Amino acid sequence: MTPAIQQTKKAKIPFQVHEYVHDPRAEAYGLEAAEALGLDPAQVFKTLLVALDGDRKKLAVGIVPVEMFLNLKQIAKALNAKTADMADPKDAERSTGYIVGGISPLGQKKLLPTVLDASALQFASIYVSGGRRGLDIELAPQDLLALCKGVAAPIARER
């Protein structure tokens, strides 16, 4: 049981766990999850970490559909920062307690400022990493926001 599942169970919110066989050769973990689970990629979200205002220690979480990219200007704006850059993978792993490709927005070692792309709100449930490759959690976007103390904003951009 991952910290993400533990946090979700403890909160007593409705959720489902979905497992699939992860292919270590997969280049896009989120797209792999959508395909393996037979889901619309617009409903499956990836967790990305950014460093704000050029400070490697000032991290935040962006959650966007797996088929999209994170708009760095938009996430900076949503978090009242001047700039946002993708976080160094080692900093992301150290801060969250998860490995890249399996970073969940839930159950992180430290609660970070979190922004969920507003497109998630159109769905009754969305899928996010459950804390390891090959494991996703399905839950309502509003519940995810409550658990992460996050906000919704338009932070995704097309490829």
C-alpha positions in Angstrom: 0.0 0.0 0.0 1.4 3.3 -1.1 1.3 6.6 0.9 -1.2 7.9 -1.7 -3.6 5.0 -1.0 -3.1 5.3 2.7 -4.0 9.1 2.6 -7.1 8.4 0.5 -8.3 5.6 2.7 -7.7 7.7 5.9 -9.8 10.5 4.4 -12.7 8.1 3.9 -13.5 9.4 0.4 -14.7 7.2 -2.4 -11.9 6.0 -4.7 -10.8 3.0 -6.7 -7.4 1.5 -7.3 -6.5 0.4 -10.9 -3.4 -1.7 -11.6 -1.8 -2.5 -14.9 1.5 -4.1 -16.0 4.0 -1.3 -16.4 6.3 -1.7 -19.4 9.8 -0.4 -18.4 10.4 0.7 -22.0 7.4 3.1 -21.9 8.5 6.6 -22.6 5.2 8.4 -21.5 4.0 6.8 -18.2 0.7 8.7 -18.2 -0.2 7.7 -21.8 0.8 4.2 -21.0 -1.6 4.2 -18.0 -4.5 5.5 -20.2 -3.9 2.9 -22.9 -3.4 0.0 -20.4 -6.6 0.9 -18.5 -8.6 1.6 -21.7 -9.3 5.2 -20.7 -9.7 8.6 -22.5 -6.3 10.3 -22.0 -8.2 13.5 -21.2 -9.4 11.8 -18.0 -5.9 10.5 -16.9 -3.7 13.1 -15.2 0.1 13.3 -14.7 1.8 14.9 -11.7 4.6 17.3 -12.5 6.8 19.3 -10.1 8.0 22.8 -10.7 10.5 25.1 -9.0 9.1 28.6 -8.5 11.0 31.8 -8.9 14.3 30.1 -9.7 14.4 28.5 -6.2 15.1 24.7 -6.3 13.7 24.4 -2.8 10.4 26.2 -3.6 8.5 23.4 -5.3 4.9 23.1 -6.4 2.8 20.5 -8.1 1.0 20.8 -11.4 -1.5 18.1 -12.4 -2.4 18.0 -16.1 -4.0 15.5 -18.6 -1.4 13.0 -19.8 -1.8 14.1 -23.4 -1.0 17.7 -22.6 2.0 19.7 -21.4 2.2 22.0 -18.4 2.0 25.7 -19.2 4.8 27.1 -17.0 3.5 30.7 -17.3 0.0 29.7 -16.2 1.1 27.6 -13.2 3.3 30.5 -12.1 0.4 32.8 -12.4 -1.9 30.5 -10.5 0.6 30.3 -7.6 1.4 34.1 -7.6 5.0 33.4 -8.6 7.0 35.3 -11.2 8.3 32.2 -12.9 8.1 28.4 -12.9 10.6 25.9 -14.3 10.4 22.1 -14.3 11.9 20.8 -11.1 15.1 18.7 -11.2 13.9 15.0 -11.0 16.1 14.4 -8.0 14.6 17.3 -6.1 11.1 16.0 -7.1 11.8 12.6 -5.8 13.4 13.8 -2.6 10.5 16.2 -1.9 7.7 13.7 -2.7 9.1 10.4 -1.6 8.2 8.9 -5.0 10.2 8.0 -8.1 9.7 9.9 -11.4 7.0 8.1 -13.4 5.2 7.2 -10.2 4.8 10.5 -8.4 1.4 10.9 -7.0 -0.2 14.2 -6.0 -1.4 12.3 -2.8 0.6 11.1 0.1 3.7 13.2 -0.6 6.2 13.6 2.2 5.4 17.3 2.4 2.3 19.1 1.3 3.2 21.4 -1.6 1.2 24.1 -3.3 -0.9 22.2 -5.9 -2.7 23.2 -9.1 -5.1 20.9 -10.9 -5.8 21.7 -14.5 -9.4 23.1 -14.7 -10.3 20.5 -17.4 -10.5 17.9 -14.6 -13.7 19.5 -13.3 -15.7 18.3 -16.3 -15.3 14.7 -15.1 -17.1 12.9 -12.3 -13.8 11.1 -11.6 -10.2 11.4 -12.8 -7.2 9.1 -12.6 -3.9 10.0 -11.0 -0.8 8.1 -10.1 -1.2 5.9 -7.0 2.4 6.3 -6.1 4.2 3.8 -8.3 4.4 2.9 -12.0 1.5 0.6 -12.9 -0.9 2.0 -10.2 -3.6 4.6 -10.6 -6.2 6.0 -8.3 -9.6 7.0 -9.5 -11.4 9.7 -7.5 -13.5 12.9 -7.9 -11.5 15.9 -8.9 -13.0 17.9 -6.0 -11.8 15.2 -3.5 -8.3 15.4 -5.0 -8.3 19.2 -4.5 -9.5 18.8 -0.9 -6.8 16.2 -0.1 -4.0 18.3 -1.7 -5.5 21.6 -0.5 -5.1 22.6 -4.1 -6.7 24.9 -6.6 -8.0 24.4 -10.1 -6.8 26.7 -12.9 -6.1 26.4 -16.7 -2.5 25.2 -16.6 -2.4 22.7 -19.5 -1.3 23.4 -23.0 -1.4 21.4 -26.2 1.7 19.5 -27.4 
